[in-house]
Amino acid sequence: MATIRLRRIVTALAVIVALAATAAAPALATPIRVEGPRATIYQGNLVPATGALRDNTGVTHYTTKQTALGALVAASRSKPFPMTLGWFDIAGGGWNGFFLRSINGVTPPATTAGWFTKVNQRLLDVGSGAAAVTKSSTVLVFYSTYDEDFQPVPTLAIGANRASTRVGLPVTVTVNQFDNDGVGTPGIGAWIWVNGVGTKVDSTGHAVIRLGKPGLYAIRATKQGTIRSRTVWVRAISS
């Protein structure tokens, strides 16, 4: 009986320790980028905000769920930049009813443009306050004109085959273009920009660049009729 009692005590202690470790585990950051009509407003990794948030009429709404909107709110507090939110009562509780009215002082014209949100390159079909995110999600909030079906323009994604290279050695940069369903295709026609110098990608969405001197280089892609890519960084070291 004493042995059984001891085993039960040990098991109970193990459960308590596991629960304590779980409670103490830090929240994990989500990549978030905010693209305005002319420039990037924010790019970084942040823990999405939760708790209380006011709409444009001063009414406060609450959530404990980490969402795409929470990532945007965290970005607006980190930089900071202003934003205003409207509310739809029919969307439900939590932060589900929030919609974006303005970001960084930019209020879109109601009939031609808007603020849109993609998670993992897929356009949300719910409000950003209803879209749950995790550390593996990527959130993109962007200003765009839209077509007769209220669909924004495609978005660009960029990647480099290495984060560090020796001066003069080739670095392959890949650009993909994503539609609103999150389907990617080679970013044909895109330009890669490194310190103001442009290189056009080939028919597979690739370009080879060489960095001429030591330093940290910001690299991004643009293409007319799309949303610019994030910035990637490649460090060149002396050969």
TORKOL-4160 file (C-alpha; in steps of 0.2 Angstrom, whole numbers, padded with zeros to 4 digits, m for minus):
239
<pt num="1" X="0000" Y="0000" Z="0000"/>
<pt num="2" X="0014" Y="0012" Z="0004"/>
<pt num="3" X="0022" Y="0009" Z="m0013"/>
<pt num="4" X="0006" Y="0012" Z="m0022"/>
<pt num="5" X="0003" Y="0028" Z="m0012"/>
<pt num="6" X="0021" Y="0034" Z="m0016"/>
<pt num="7" X="0018" Y="0031" Z="m0035"/>
<pt num="8" X="0002" Y="0041" Z="m0034"/>
<pt num="9" X="0011" Y="0055" Z="m0026"/>
<pt num="10" X="0026" Y="0055" Z="m0038"/>
<pt num="11" X="0013" Y="0055" Z="m0053"/>
<pt num="12" X="0003" Y="0069" Z="m0045"/>
<pt num="13" X="0020" Y="0079" Z="m0043"/>
<pt num="14" X="0025" Y="0076" Z="m0061"/>
<pt num="15" X="0008" Y="0082" Z="m0067"/>
<pt num="16" X="0010" Y="0098" Z="m0057"/>
<pt num="17" X="0027" Y="0101" Z="m0064"/>
<pt num="18" X="0022" Y="0098" Z="m0082"/>
<pt num="19" X="0007" Y="0110" Z="m0079"/>
<pt num="20" X="0018" Y="0123" Z="m0072"/>
<pt num="21" X="0031" Y="0122" Z="m0086"/>
<pt num="22" X="0017" Y="0124" Z="m0099"/>
<pt num="23" X="0010" Y="0139" Z="m0090"/>
<pt num="24" X="0027" Y="0147" Z="m0089"/>
<pt num="25" X="0031" Y="0144" Z="m0107"/>
<pt num="26" X="0033" Y="0160" Z="m0117"/>
<pt num="27" X="0021" Y="0165" Z="m0131"/>
<pt num="28" X="0029" Y="0162" Z="m0148"/>
<pt num="29" X="0031" Y="0176" Z="m0160"/>
<pt num="30" X="0022" Y="0177" Z="m0177"/>
<pt num="31" X="0030" Y="0185" Z="m0193"/>
<pt num="32" X="0020" Y="0200" Z="m0198"/>
<pt num="33" X="0022" Y="0213" Z="m0212"/>
<pt num="34" X="0012" Y="0228" Z="m0216"/>
<pt num="35" X="0013" Y="0236" Z="m0233"/>
<pt num="36" X="0007" Y="0253" Z="m0236"/>
<pt num="37" X="0003" Y="0260" Z="m0253"/>
<pt num="38" X="0021" Y="0267" Z="m0255"/>
<pt num="39" X="0032" Y="0259" Z="m0242"/>
<pt num="40" X="0033" Y="0245" Z="m0230"/>
<pt num="41" X="0026" Y="0251" Z="m0213"/>
<pt num="42" X="0032" Y="0236" Z="m0202"/>
<pt num="43" X="0041" Y="0219" Z="m0204"/>
<pt num="44" X="0046" Y="0208" Z="m0190"/>
<pt num="45" X="0041" Y="0194" Z="m0178"/>
<pt num="46" X="0029" Y="0198" Z="m0163"/>
<pt num="47" X="0018" Y="0189" Z="m0151"/>
<pt num="48" X="0000" Y="0193" Z="m0156"/>
<pt num="49" X="m0009" Y="0205" Z="m0144"/>
<pt num="50" X="m0024" Y="0199" Z="m0135"/>
<pt num="51" X="m0036" Y="0206" Z="m0122"/>
<pt num="52" X="m0046" Y="0222" Z="m0124"/>
<pt num="53" X="m0047" Y="0232" Z="m0140"/>
<pt num="54" X="m0058" Y="0247" Z="m0144"/>
<pt num="55" X="m0068" Y="0250" Z="m0160"/>
<pt num="56" X="m0070" Y="0267" Z="m0168"/>
<pt num="57" X="m0085" Y="0270" Z="m0157"/>
<pt num="58" X="m0076" Y="0267" Z="m0141"/>
<pt num="59" X="m0084" Y="0251" Z="m0137"/>
<pt num="60" X="m0071" Y="0238" Z="m0130"/>
<pt num="61" X="m0071" Y="0220" Z="m0136"/>
<pt num="62" X="m0061" Y="0206" Z="m0128"/>
<pt num="63" X="m0052" Y="0190" Z="m0134"/>
<pt num="64" X="m0039" Y="0177" Z="m0128"/>
<pt num="65" X="m0036" Y="0170" Z="m0145"/>
<pt num="66" X="m0020" Y="0174" Z="m0155"/>
<pt num="67" X="m0026" Y="0181" Z="m0172"/>
<pt num="68" X="m0019" Y="0190" Z="m0187"/>
<pt num="69" X="m0027" Y="0206" Z="m0181"/>
<pt num="70" X="m0018" Y="0203" Z="m0164"/>
<pt num="71" X="m0001" Y="0202" Z="m0174"/>
<pt num="72" X="m0006" Y="0219" Z="m0183"/>
<pt num="73" X="m0010" Y="0227" Z="m0166"/>
<pt num="74" X="0006" Y="0221" Z="m0159"/>
<pt num="75" X="0015" Y="0229" Z="m0174"/>
<pt num="76" X="0006" Y="0245" Z="m0172"/>
<pt num="77" X="0011" Y="0246" Z="m0153"/>
<pt num="78" X="0029" Y="0241" Z="m0157"/>
<pt num="79" X="0034" Y="0254" Z="m0170"/>
<pt num="80" X="0022" Y="0263" Z="m0167"/>
<pt num="81" X="0009" Y="0268" Z="m0180"/>
<pt num="82" X="m0009" Y="0273" Z="m0179"/>
<pt num="83" X="m0024" Y="0262" Z="m0184"/>
<pt num="84" X="m0043" Y="0263" Z="m0183"/>
<pt num="85" X="m0055" Y="0248" Z="m0182"/>
<pt num="86" X="m0073" Y="0247" Z="m0186"/>
<pt num="87" X="m0085" Y="0234" Z="m0180"/>
<pt num="88" X="m0098" Y="0222" Z="m0187"/>
<pt num="89" X="m0110" Y="0216" Z="m0174"/>
<pt num="90" X="m0116" Y="0201" Z="m0185"/>
<pt num="91" X="m0098" Y="0194" Z="m0185"/>
<pt num="92" X="m0099" Y="0187" Z="m0167"/>
<pt num="93" X="m0090" Y="0189" Z="m0151"/>
<pt num="94" X="m0071" Y="0191" Z="m0147"/>
<pt num="95" X="m0062" Y="0201" Z="m0160"/>
<pt num="96" X="m0072" Y="0193" Z="m0174"/>
<pt num="97" X="m0081" Y="0209" Z="m0179"/>
<pt num="98" X="m0067" Y="0220" Z="m0181"/>
<pt num="99" X="m0062" Y="0227" Z="m0199"/>
<pt num="100" X="m0048" Y="0239" Z="m0204"/>
<pt num="101" X="m0053" Y="0257" Z="m0207"/>
<pt num="102" X="m0036" Y="0265" Z="m0208"/>
<pt num="103" X="m0018" Y="0261" Z="m0205"/>
<pt num="104" X="m0004" Y="0274" Z="m0203"/>
<pt num="105" X="m0016" Y="0288" Z="m0207"/>
<pt num="106" X="m0021" Y="0280" Z="m0224"/>
<pt num="107" X="m0040" Y="0277" Z="m0226"/>
<pt num="108" X="m0044" Y="0269" Z="m0243"/>
<pt num="109" X="m0058" Y="0276" Z="m0254"/>
<pt num="110" X="m0073" Y="0265" Z="m0251"/>
<pt num="111" X="m0076" Y="0260" Z="m0270"/>
<pt num="112" X="m0058" Y="0257" Z="m0276"/>
<pt num="113" X="m0046" Y="0251" Z="m0263"/>
<pt num="114" X="m0044" Y="0243" Z="m0246"/>
<pt num="115" X="m0034" Y="0235" Z="m0232"/>
<pt num="116" X="m0032" Y="0216" Z="m0235"/>
<pt num="117" X="m0025" Y="0202" Z="m0224"/>
<pt num="118" X="m0016" Y="0186" Z="m0230"/>
<pt num="119" X="m0011" Y="0172" Z="m0219"/>
<pt num="120" X="0002" Y="0160" Z="m0227"/>
<pt num="121" X="m0001" Y="0170" Z="m0243"/>
<pt num="122" X="m0020" Y="0166" Z="m0243"/>
<pt num="123" X="m0032" Y="0180" Z="m0243"/>
<pt num="124" X="m0043" Y="0179" Z="m0228"/>
<pt num="125" X="m0062" Y="0175" Z="m0230"/>
<pt num="126" X="m0066" Y="0180" Z="m0212"/>
<pt num="127" X="m0061" Y="0196" Z="m0203"/>
<pt num="128" X="m0043" Y="0196" Z="m0197"/>
<pt num="129" X="m0049" Y="0196" Z="m0179"/>
<pt num="130" X="m0057" Y="0179" Z="m0182"/>
<pt num="131" X="m0041" Y="0171" Z="m0190"/>
<pt num="132" X="m0031" Y="0161" Z="m0178"/>
<pt num="133" X="m0012" Y="0161" Z="m0180"/>
<pt num="134" X="0003" Y="0152" Z="m0173"/>
<pt num="135" X="0022" Y="0154" Z="m0174"/>
<pt num="136" X="0022" Y="0145" Z="m0191"/>
<pt num="137" X="0010" Y="0157" Z="m0198"/>
<pt num="138" X="0015" Y="0172" Z="m0209"/>
<pt num="139" X="0004" Y="0187" Z="m0208"/>
<pt num="140" X="0003" Y="0200" Z="m0222"/>
<pt num="141" X="m0008" Y="0216" Z="m0221"/>
<pt num="142" X="m0007" Y="0227" Z="m0236"/>
<pt num="143" X="m0016" Y="0241" Z="m0245"/>
<pt num="144" X="m0022" Y="0237" Z="m0263"/>
<pt num="145" X="m0034" Y="0243" Z="m0276"/>
<pt num="146" X="m0047" Y="0229" Z="m0280"/>
<pt num="147" X="m0057" Y="0223" Z="m0295"/>
<pt num="148" X="m0075" Y="0222" Z="m0298"/>
<pt num="149" X="m0076" Y="0206" Z="m0287"/>
<pt num="150" X="m0067" Y="0215" Z="m0273"/>
<pt num="151" X="m0051" Y="0205" Z="m0275"/>
<pt num="152" X="m0034" Y="0214" Z="m0272"/>
<pt num="153" X="m0019" Y="0212" Z="m0283"/>
<pt num="154" X="m0006" Y="0197" Z="m0281"/>
<pt num="155" X="0008" Y="0197" Z="m0268"/>
<pt num="156" X="0026" Y="0193" Z="m0271"/>
<pt num="157" X="0037" Y="0182" Z="m0260"/>
<pt num="158" X="0056" Y="0182" Z="m0260"/>
<pt num="159" X="0070" Y="0170" Z="m0254"/>
<pt num="160" X="0089" Y="0169" Z="m0255"/>
<pt num="161" X="0098" Y="0152" Z="m0256"/>
<pt num="162" X="0110" Y="0159" Z="m0242"/>
<pt num="163" X="0110" Y="0171" Z="m0228"/>
<pt num="164" X="0129" Y="0174" Z="m0229"/>
<pt num="165" X="0141" Y="0173" Z="m0243"/>
<pt num="166" X="0158" Y="0178" Z="m0248"/>
<pt num="167" X="0161" Y="0194" Z="m0258"/>
<pt num="168" X="0159" Y="0191" Z="m0277"/>
<pt num="169" X="0151" Y="0173" Z="m0275"/>
<pt num="170" X="0134" Y="0170" Z="m0283"/>
<pt num="171" X="0118" Y="0171" Z="m0273"/>
<pt num="172" X="0102" Y="0164" Z="m0281"/>
<pt num="173" X="0087" Y="0174" Z="m0277"/>
<pt num="174" X="0069" Y="0167" Z="m0280"/>
<pt num="175" X="0053" Y="0177" Z="m0282"/>
<pt num="176" X="0036" Y="0169" Z="m0283"/>
<pt num="177" X="0019" Y="0177" Z="m0285"/>
<pt num="178" X="0004" Y="0172" Z="m0275"/>
<pt num="179" X="m0014" Y="0174" Z="m0280"/>
<pt num="180" X="m0028" Y="0176" Z="m0267"/>
<pt num="181" X="m0030" Y="0157" Z="m0265"/>
<pt num="182" X="m0012" Y="0156" Z="m0260"/>
<pt num="183" X="m0007" Y="0147" Z="m0276"/>
<pt num="184" X="0011" Y="0152" Z="m0281"/>
<pt num="185" X="0019" Y="0154" Z="m0298"/>
<pt num="186" X="0036" Y="0160" Z="m0303"/>
<pt num="187" X="0037" Y="0179" Z="m0302"/>
<pt num="188" X="0040" Y="0182" Z="m0320"/>
<pt num="189" X="0043" Y="0201" Z="m0324"/>
<pt num="190" X="0049" Y="0205" Z="m0306"/>
<pt num="191" X="0064" Y="0215" Z="m0302"/>
<pt num="192" X="0076" Y="0211" Z="m0287"/>
<pt num="193" X="0083" Y="0227" Z="m0279"/>
<pt num="194" X="0100" Y="0227" Z="m0270"/>
<pt num="195" X="0105" Y="0245" Z="m0264"/>
<pt num="196" X="0095" Y="0253" Z="m0278"/>
<pt num="197" X="0102" Y="0242" Z="m0292"/>
<pt num="198" X="0089" Y="0231" Z="m0301"/>
<pt num="199" X="0091" Y="0214" Z="m0308"/>
<pt num="200" X="0076" Y="0206" Z="m0318"/>
<pt num="201" X="0072" Y="0188" Z="m0314"/>
<pt num="202" X="0072" Y="0175" Z="m0328"/>
<pt num="203" X="0057" Y="0164" Z="m0334"/>
<pt num="204" X="0058" Y="0153" Z="m0318"/>
<pt num="205" X="0057" Y="0167" Z="m0306"/>
<pt num="206" X="0076" Y="0167" Z="m0302"/>
<pt num="207" X="0090" Y="0179" Z="m0303"/>
<pt num="208" X="0109" Y="0178" Z="m0298"/>
<pt num="209" X="0117" Y="0192" Z="m0289"/>
<pt num="210" X="0134" Y="0195" Z="m0283"/>
<pt num="211" X="0138" Y="0207" Z="m0268"/>
<pt num="212" X="0153" Y="0218" Z="m0272"/>
<pt num="213" X="0160" Y="0222" Z="m0254"/>
<pt num="214" X="0158" Y="0217" Z="m0236"/>
<pt num="215" X="0142" Y="0222" Z="m0228"/>
<pt num="216" X="0124" Y="0218" Z="m0224"/>
<pt num="217" X="0112" Y="0219" Z="m0239"/>
<pt num="218" X="0094" Y="0222" Z="m0240"/>
<pt num="219" X="0086" Y="0213" Z="m0255"/>
<pt num="220" X="0068" Y="0214" Z="m0260"/>
<pt num="221" X="0057" Y="0211" Z="m0276"/>
<pt num="222" X="0044" Y="0222" Z="m0285"/>
<pt num="223" X="0033" Y="0220" Z="m0300"/>
<pt num="224" X="0020" Y="0232" Z="m0307"/>
<pt num="225" X="0003" Y="0226" Z="m0302"/>
<pt num="226" X="0008" Y="0217" Z="m0287"/>
<pt num="227" X="0012" Y="0220" Z="m0269"/>
<pt num="228" X="0031" Y="0221" Z="m0265"/>
<pt num="229" X="0040" Y="0207" Z="m0256"/>
<pt num="230" X="0047" Y="0207" Z="m0239"/>
<pt num="231" X="0065" Y="0212" Z="m0237"/>
<pt num="232" X="0078" Y="0198" Z="m0235"/>
<pt num="233" X="0095" Y="0201" Z="m0228"/>
<pt num="234" X="0111" Y="0193" Z="m0235"/>
<pt num="235" X="0128" Y="0197" Z="m0227"/>
<pt num="236" X="0144" Y="0197" Z="m0238"/>
<pt num="237" X="0161" Y="0194" Z="m0230"/>
<pt num="238" X="0178" Y="0196" Z="m0236"/>
<pt num="239" X="0185" Y="0182" Z="m0247"/>
